[in-house]
Amino acid sequence: MKKNPSRVLAETCAAAAEDAKASDIETFDLSGKSDLTNFAVVCTAGSVPHLRSILRKIDEQVEEKLDLHPVYAERTPQALWAVLDYVDVMVHVMTAEMREYYKLEEIWKR
């Protein structure tokens, strides 16, 4: 049975974040729950340089393994929250403070 391409992309992003030592990595299947995306991957960076490193690792591994690039990327590490938008998958890399403040998981677990 062939895997859902959106799921493969989400798993690749999560694995890359793990390789970059991101913490608290969670993947949410939003199929049927969101009009914006099928999956969301959320992870925590320990610092601004770490956030940049996680983004680089995701970019590298997704390009290498799937030959994909985000259609949009908000890469302002000083904001302490970065987003890579692959349409079917959105990746959120956040500092612990931003993740605690916005609590995205509570929205998506409903």
N, C-alpha and C positions, 0 to 999 in steps of 0.2 A: 504494500500500500504506500503510495507516494505521500510525503508530508506536505502540508499546507505551506506554500511559499512564504506567507506572512509569518507563520510560526518559525520557519527556518531562519528568517531574517531576525526575528526577535531573539531566538536562541543564540544566534551568532553575535548579536549586540551584547547580550548578557554575558556570554563567555568571554568576549573581549574586555568587558568591564571587569570581570573577575581576574583576567590575566593582568590587568592594570592595577589590581589590588583595591578596587572599589569595594565598599562594604554595603551591607543591607540591600543586596540586589534583589529586586522583585520584578516579575513579569506578569502583566495583567492581560487576560484575553477580554477584549472589549467588543468582540463581534456581537452585533445586535444591541449593544449598549451605547455605542457612540457612533455618530455620523462622521466623525473626524478621522478615526483610525481603527484598525483591527486589534492592535496590540500596543501596550505601553510598557516600556522598561524604565524603571526608576532605580537609581543607585546613589550612594553617598560618597563624596570626595572629602578627604581630610583637610584640604587646603586649596588655594587657588592654583598653585603649580600642579597639584595632584589632579585637580579638575581638568586642566589642560592635557595632562598625560592620559587620562581616561578617554577624552575626546579623540586624541591622536590614535590611540590603540583601537578604538571602535572604527574610526575612519579606515585605518590600515587593514584591519581584518575583514571588514565588510567588502572593501574594494578587492582585496586579494581572493577571498573565498566566493563572493557572489557578484563581483564586478558592478557594484551599486554605489551610488553617492547620494547623500541627502538632497532632497529638492529644496530644502531650506535649512539653514543652521543659524541659531542664535548663539554666538560664541563670545559672549562678553563675560569672561570669568570674574571680573570685578563685581558683577551682579550676583555672584555666588550661585548661579543657576544657569545652566546651558541646555539647549534643546537641539537635537538632531531629528529632523522630520523626513522620514522616508515614505510618507503618505500612509502606507499600511502599518507602519511601526513608528512610534514617536519615542525617542530616548530622552529622558530627563536626568541630567547629572547635577546634583545639588550638594551644597554643604549641609551638615547636620542641622544647623540653625534654620536654614531655609526649608528644609524638608519637614522639620518639626512645626514650623510656622504655617506652611501651606497645607500639610496633611493630604496630599493627593490620594494616598491609598484609601482614605476614608470615603472619598468620592467614588472611587472605582470598585470598592468592595461591595457596594450596595446592590 
